[in-house]
Amino acid sequence: MGVTGPTGTTSHRAPCVLQMYYYRYENAEVSCCYKYLMFSYNIIFWLAGVAFIAAGFWAWSEKGILLDLTQVTRLRGFDPVWLVLVVGGVTFILGFAGCVGALRENICLLKFFSGVIGFIFFLELTAAVLAVVFQSQVRAWINEFFLANVKAYRDDIDLQNLIDSLQRMNHCCGAQEPDDWNLNVYFSCNVTNRSRERCGVPFSCCLADPADSVVNTQCGYDVRNRLKGEWNDHIYVKGCIAALEDWLPGNLYTIAIVFVVISLLQMVGIYLARTLISDIEKVKFSY
């Protein structure tokens, strides 16, 4: 029904007001597209985080660390399981915050998610710039890190497997040279060393023979007792730091592509979170 005005004319103002209110309400809804894209984006990371954490605790249980947690502090080198657990923990928390924030339309969780992702991106960018600017210092730090883990080679099975994989894949031995293995008590050439591995190197330093179907774990025994000129016939003589420096120039495009893909994924996550936050705030202000 219309409303009769002072001049006797009929006005339809009231229905217009109702229509305007209904129109504003429809346009202030949270986009289902962004909401479920955000949820799908994060559910993958949440599940990946669960998998990483489970793998980390499984590795610790295999080494008996869960039965004696003091073993964690006894390791003098780097335990790769720590990296798996840290990555898994961060991924789990971010995935959980993104999933719940999207489904519950929780602005605090979404801001936490986008803020942490942005902070991680900033750290990655800073690390890349510092690595380029301070190349000599980075090289020295990597060398010290590798030597510290050479000392702890036998202390942790995961560390041992990591070093063996690195040396076999890059055809290298030690940080700078095979004699770096003198730092390890089992491979040291010290006269007081009674180990059978004295003056040797790990089997991962040995030249690979395609004809061997079984790995000869004793191939590095007594190698460093020979003349240095004979080492080339038995083991890799290039250090792993030099091998890494040789590998980088030929793989810069691959590294750049990986960095760009990771950065784009992070930017997509931040964009989805900020767009969803904007939609939720519009709905709140519309009431």
KEZANU-114241 format. One record per residue (C-alpha): x, y, z. Coordinates in pm, whole numbers, plus 50000, padded with zeros to 5 digits. Example, Ala and Ser with C-alpha at 12.3 -4.5 7.8 and 13.67 -1.06 7.14 Angstrom:
<atoms>
512304955050780/513674989450714/
</atoms>
This chain:
<atoms>
500005000050000/501065035649934/501355063850187/499055094350142/501025126450146/499935161550254/498785170149899/496625139049878/499005120549647/499995084649714/503655078149797/505505044849759/508475055549970/508175028250234/508514998949993/511555016149840/513195018450181/512594981350236/513984973149895/517124993849958/517744976150292/517294941850134/519664951449850/522404962250091/522074930050289/522534908249980/525644926749866/527304924150208/527554886250223/530854867950263/531964853149932/531554815249941/534114812649662/536914829049863/535784811650182/536064776350045/539134784149835/540804795250156/539644763650332/540864740950048/544184759550031/544834753750401/543484718550443/546394706350227/548944723750450/547184712050765/547344675650651/550964680250541/551774693850887/550174663551051/552214640650824/555494658650906/554854657451280/553924620551265/557074612851062/559224631951312/557864613751616/558124580551432/561814587551359/562404596351725/560624564751839/562834543751609/565914559251772/564484554252123/564464591652198/560824591252311/561814566652585/564734588552695/564284625252600/567734634152740/569184618852422/568054650252236/570624671452420/573434645952375/573644650151998/576554673351914/575534677451550/572354685251364/569404661651405/567344663251079/564254652551275/564214686751442/563814703151101/560954679451013/559184686851343/559624724751316/558374725650957/555494702551049/554564723051356/554534756351170/552624741350876/550084725051111/549434757151306/549084778450992/546854752750821/544664749651130/544364787551168/543494791750799/540924763450796/539114773851115/539404810851030/537764805250692/534954782450814/534154802451128/534814835950957/537174844651241/539074876751164/541704871151436/542734837151300/542794850050943/544944879951043/547274856351232/547544834250922/548264862550678/550654879550922/552764848450980/552834839850607/553944875650533/556634873550804/557944840450663/558084855750314/560024885450454/562504861750625/562994842150302/563634873950104/566014887450369/567944854550382/568294854150002/569604890049995/572024884150283/573314852250120/574164871849805/575664901949986/577684882350244/578784852750035/582134847650209/580574847750557/577844823650444/580494800650294/582444801050622/579284793750824/578344764450599/581894750950629/581804752651010/578334736951015/579464708050794/582614701951002/580564701551324/578354674651174/581364654851049/582404652451416/578944639351512/578604615951214/578204584251422/576074600551694/572774599851504/571594576351229/569544603451052/572514627251046/574684599050915/572234591350634/571974628350547/575744632650514/576074600250316/573344611450076/574974645550034/578404630649959/577114604149718/574824627849525/577474654949490/580484631849447/582334648649733/584074639850059/584354661750366/583774699150379/586934709850195/588794676750152/588764640350269/591174648650553/588304666850725/587294632350849/590214634351090/587804654351308/585714623251368/586974600251644/586244568951438/588084580251121/590904599951284/594484590051198/595494595851560/597794568051684/595544562951987/592554555251766/591834517651783/588864518751544/588984497051231/587914528151039/591114546351141/592514567750855/589524558950640/586444576950512/582724567750502/581624544950218/579744574550065/583114589749970/584014559649754/583854560949375/580644543949266/580994512149063/577924505548845/578744468448846/578284466049223/574754455449314/575554456349687/577114486549858/580554479249996/580504497450331/584184489550389/585484505150069/586824535550254/588954516450504/592634527850522/592254549950212/594034579450372/596984557450459/597774556850088/599654583949900/597404613549815/598084608049446/596294574449472/593154588049638/591584597149302/591414560249215/589354551549520/587414581349660/586074615649570/588674641749658/586554672949605/585094688549920/581314692349947/581554730349983/583384732449649/580874708049496/578014730249614/579694760949463/580044742449132/576414731049144/574834764949210/575694783348882/574214755848665/571014754148869/570224790748929/567124789148706/565804759048898/566384776649230/564734808449099/561684789248974/561294771249309/561584804449496/559024821249265/556544792149300/556824792449681/556444830449685/553364828849462/551754802649687/552404824949988/551004855349807/547874835949709/547344826150073/547754862250190/545414874849915/542684849750003/542974857450373/542884895550327/539964893350082/538004871650325/538774895550611/537504924550401/534254905950322/533664897050687/534244933050799/531774945750536/529094922050668/529674933451026/529474970250937/526334965350729/524234955651033/
</atoms>
